[in-house]
Amino acid sequence: MSGLSPGRRAPEIDAVASDGQRFVLSQQQGLCTVVYFFPKAFTPGCTAETRLFRDNYVELVLAGATLVGVSTDELETQCKFAASTRAPFPIVPDPDLAISTRFEVLWPLVKVARRVTFVVLPDMTIDAVFHHEVQISRHRDDVLRHVNQLFKRSRGHEPAPGRPAP
């Protein structure tokens, strides 16, 4: 799994995404930013994962989250992939592996990203890390559950972990 863990500072992401806009992680507003890494566009698992996040995109946005995907593909491939999956969120290319290296998500020998998702708070602190290579729907479910818990805590409806309810 990734060496980056909750409580650590997330590395910056500053890149042109599949929507043609510059995505800068430190400039994202809202409750949190969900950054999901996937190995390669147009593979069955990555396509399924992107579609799952697409299908739950509105729920994430309504909870105050921003969503971005990252893989080691070129920008042109990311644009085609985003169009084919109808992804309403940006997908960032990482062909030089710089982003994946800083986030410590690369498989050692094959140099593609592991299926890891980070929930990053506005101050760039990593709040949660999820890693499921095979159980893709569980991966999405864990992310949704965490973002919804963050949303409830931000509204005063749920205590922070380790704290008693009021």
LOKOL-107869 format. One record per residue (C-alpha): residue in three letters; x, y, z; residue number from 0. Coordinates in nm, 3 decimals, padded with zeros to 5 digits. Example, Ala and Ser with C-alpha at 12.3 -4.5 7.8 and 13.67 -1.06 7.14 Angstrom:
BEGIN
> rest;px;py;pz;nr
> ala;01.230;-00.450;00.780;0
> ser;01.367;-00.106;00.714;1
//
This chain:
BEGIN
> rest;px;py;pz;nr
> met;00.000;00.000;00.000;0
> ser;00.097;00.365;-00.017;1
> gly;00.352;00.498;00.230;2
> leu;00.143;00.812;00.272;3
> ser;-00.092;00.777;00.565;4
> pro;-00.361;00.982;00.737;5
> gly;-00.223;01.287;00.912;6
> arg;00.056;01.343;00.659;7
> arg;00.057;01.628;00.411;8
> ala;-00.058;01.541;00.060;9
> pro;00.180;01.624;-00.225;10
> glu;00.067;01.895;-00.463;11
> ile;-00.097;01.810;-00.793;12
> asp;-00.079;02.079;-01.061;13
> ala;-00.164;01.949;-01.407;14
> val;-00.391;01.998;-01.704;15
> ala;-00.674;01.746;-01.674;16
> ser;-00.904;01.569;-01.918;17
> asp;-01.152;01.858;-01.904;18
> gly;-00.884;02.095;-02.040;19
> gln;-00.865;02.282;-01.709;20
> arg;-00.566;02.307;-01.478;21
> phe;-00.625;02.098;-01.165;22
> val;-00.440;02.223;-00.857;23
> leu;-00.502;02.019;-00.544;24
> ser;-00.417;02.298;-00.299;25
> gln;-00.675;02.527;-00.463;26
> gln;-00.971;02.293;-00.423;27
> gln;-01.252;02.423;-00.206;28
> gly;-01.510;02.240;-00.003;29
> leu;-01.512;01.961;00.250;30
> cys;-01.238;01.747;00.094;31
> thr;-01.086;01.626;-00.231;32
> val;-01.102;01.259;-00.324;33
> val;-00.794;01.169;-00.531;34
> tyr;-00.817;00.820;-00.677;35
> phe;-00.528;00.653;-00.853;36
> phe;-00.588;00.377;-01.104;37
> pro;-00.339;00.172;-01.309;38
> lys;-00.434;00.232;-01.674;39
> ala;-00.724;00.374;-01.872;40
> phe;-00.940;00.138;-02.077;41
> thr;-00.867;-00.169;-01.863;42
> pro;-01.173;-00.350;-01.724;43
> gly;-01.109;-00.271;-01.355;44
> cys;-01.021;00.094;-01.415;45
> thr;-01.322;00.145;-01.639;46
> ala;-01.548;-00.015;-01.375;47
> glu;-01.398;00.198;-01.097;48
> thr;-01.435;00.521;-01.294;49
> arg;-01.797;00.435;-01.375;50
> leu;-01.867;00.364;-01.006;51
> phe;-01.726;00.704;-00.908;52
> arg;-01.921;00.860;-01.197;53
> asp;-02.243;00.700;-01.074;54
> asn;-02.184;00.839;-00.723;55
> tyr;-02.041;01.173;-00.832;56
> val;-02.350;01.374;-00.735;57
> glu;-02.351;01.219;-00.387;58
> leu;-01.987;01.318;-00.340;59
> val;-02.047;01.672;-00.466;60
> leu;-02.353;01.716;-00.244;61
> ala;-02.142;01.611;00.053;62
> gly;-01.892;01.885;-00.041;63
> ala;-01.622;01.671;-00.200;64
> thr;-01.422;01.732;-00.516;65
> leu;-01.322;01.423;-00.716;66
> val;-01.022;01.368;-00.943;67
> gly;-00.875;01.055;-01.100;68
> val;-00.505;01.003;-01.175;69
> ser;-00.329;00.738;-01.383;70
> thr;00.001;00.704;-01.561;71
> asp;-00.151;00.760;-01.906;72
> glu;-00.090;01.051;-02.146;73
> leu;-00.334;01.346;-02.157;74
> glu;-00.481;01.237;-02.492;75
> thr;-00.559;00.892;-02.349;76
> gln;-00.713;01.048;-02.037;77
> cys;-00.936;01.271;-02.251;78
> lys;-01.059;00.973;-02.455;79
> phe;-01.109;00.767;-02.138;80
> ala;-01.303;01.045;-01.964;81
> ala;-01.526;01.081;-02.270;82
> ser;-01.585;00.706;-02.305;83
> thr;-01.682;00.670;-01.937;84
> arg;-01.871;01.003;-01.935;85
> ala;-01.672;01.106;-01.628;86
> pro;-01.808;01.441;-01.501;87
> phe;-01.488;01.501;-01.304;88
> pro;-01.131;01.567;-01.418;89
> ile;-00.885;01.287;-01.481;90
> val;-00.520;01.387;-01.458;91
> pro;-00.247;01.228;-01.670;92
> asp;00.079;01.124;-01.506;93
> pro;00.294;00.986;-01.790;94
> asp;00.623;01.085;-01.623;95
> leu;00.510;00.916;-01.296;96
> ala;00.585;01.232;-01.094;97
> ile;00.246;01.250;-00.920;98
> ser;00.228;00.876;-00.856;99
> thr;00.584;00.878;-00.718;100
> arg;00.512;01.167;-00.479;101
> phe;00.196;00.989;-00.359;102
> glu;00.395;00.663;-00.327;103
> val;00.141;00.452;-00.520;104
> leu;00.354;00.288;-00.791;105
> trp;00.387;-00.088;-00.819;106
> pro;00.762;-00.153;-00.788;107
> leu;00.837;-00.336;-01.113;108
> val;00.559;-00.244;-01.356;109
> lys;00.555;00.129;-01.274;110
> val;00.179;00.180;-01.289;111
> ala;-00.032;00.321;-01.009;112
> arg;-00.192;00.100;-00.750;113
> arg;-00.565;00.141;-00.692;114
> val;-00.535;00.381;-00.397;115
> thr;-00.767;00.667;-00.300;116
> phe;-00.679;00.957;-00.074;117
> val;-00.927;01.183;00.100;118
> val;-00.747;01.517;00.133;119
> leu;-00.870;01.801;00.353;120
> pro;-00.850;02.167;00.241;121
> asp;-00.532;02.218;00.448;122
> met;-00.372;01.936;00.239;123
> thr;-00.378;01.688;00.528;124
> ile;-00.454;01.331;00.422;125
> asp;-00.765;01.231;00.617;126
> ala;-00.801;00.874;00.488;127
> val;-00.639;00.625;00.251;128
> phe;-00.822;00.335;00.084;129
> his;-00.659;00.053;-00.112;130
> his;-00.852;-00.224;-00.284;131
> glu;-00.695;-00.375;-00.596;132
> val;-00.967;-00.630;-00.665;133
> gln;-01.280;-00.538;-00.470;134
> ile;-01.353;-00.224;-00.669;135
> ser;-01.707;-00.168;-00.542;136
> arg;-01.582;-00.200;-00.182;137
> his;-01.324;00.065;-00.262;138
> arg;-01.594;00.307;-00.377;139
> asp;-01.818;00.213;-00.081;140
> asp;-01.541;00.287;00.172;141
> val;-01.474;00.625;00.011;142
> leu;-01.845;00.720;00.009;143
> arg;-01.888;00.612;00.369;144
> his;-01.589;00.819;00.480;145
> val;-01.694;01.132;00.289;146
> asn;-02.047;01.103;00.429;147
> gln;-01.904;01.073;00.783;148
> leu;-01.692;01.384;00.720;149
> phe;-02.003;01.565;00.599;150
> lys;-02.203;01.466;00.910;151
> arg;-01.917;01.574;01.139;152
> ser;-01.891;01.907;00.957;153
> arg;-02.261;01.963;01.028;154
> gly;-02.228;01.862;01.394;155
> his;-02.429;01.541;01.347;156
> glu;-02.152;01.294;01.427;157
> pro;-01.860;01.311;01.671;158
> ala;-01.503;01.293;01.548;159
> pro;-01.344;00.949;01.578;160
> gly;-01.242;00.877;01.938;161
> arg;-01.469;01.143;02.084;162
> pro;-01.792;01.079;02.272;163
> ala;-02.119;01.199;02.124;164
> pro;-02.252;01.521;02.282;165
//
